[in-house]
Amino acid sequence: MVDAFAQWWDGVELWLAQLAFPFQFALLMCVLLPLSLGVARLIDRLVDNASTRFNPVPKVGPAGDADQPREVDAGKPS
C-alpha cells in the first residue's frame, strides 16, 4: 500500500514539475491557499477552546447598583 502511494505521488510530482510555471502557480494557489486557510482556522479554534478551558471568563451575577456605571452629565457644573 505504501509502495502504491509512493508511485502515485511520484507520478503527481512529475506531472506538476512538467507544467509551465503559471500553471504551477495557479494550481498551487487553488490548492494550497484554501488548505492553509482551513488549517489556520482549525488552529485558531483549538487555541480559543484551550484558552477558555484553562482561563475561563468569570461568570457575572445579577447586576446591582455597584455594577451600574455612573451617569455623567456634561452640561452640569461640578
N, C-alpha and C positions, 0 to 999 in steps of 0.2 A: 504494500500500500504506500509506504513512504517512497519507494522507488518510482512508482507511478506518478505520485505527486511531484517528485523532483523532475521527472521527464516532462510533465505538463508545464511546470514552472520554467524550465529551460526553453520550451517552445514559445511561451508567452514572452519571456525575456528577449529571445532572438527576434520575435516579431516586432516588439517595441523598439529594439535597437535599430532595426532596419527602416523604421518610419522616418520621414523628414522631421526636422526639429519643430516646425509649427504644429504638426500633428501630435508629436510627443508632448509638447507643452499644453495643447488643448486637452488631450486625454488626461494628463496629469492634473490639470485644474478641475476637470469634470469628476475625477475620482478622488483625488487627494483633498481637495478643498472641502467637500461635504463630509468626508471621513474625519478630517481634522476638526471640523465644527462639531460633529457628533461626539467625538472624544472629549473636546473641551467642555461641552455641556454636561457630559457624564461626570467629568472630574469636578465641575462646579457643583453639581447636585450632591456628589459624595462629600465634598468639603462642607457644604451647607448643612447636610444631615449630621456629619460628625461634630461640627461646631455647636449645633443646637443640642446635641446629645451630651456633650461634655461641658457646655457652658449654657445651661438653659436660661431663658429670659424669666425673671421673677414674675409671678402672677400678681396682678394688681387687684386688690379687693374693691369693695364698693367705695365710690368717691365720696369723701367727706368734705367739710368746709376747708380743711387744711390743704386738700388736694386741688382745690379750685384756684386758678390764677387770680391775682388781684386785678381789680378793674382800675384802669388808668384813664383819667380824663385830661386830655392835653389842654382843654380850654379853662380849667380851674386853676386859679393861682394857689400856690402852696403856702 
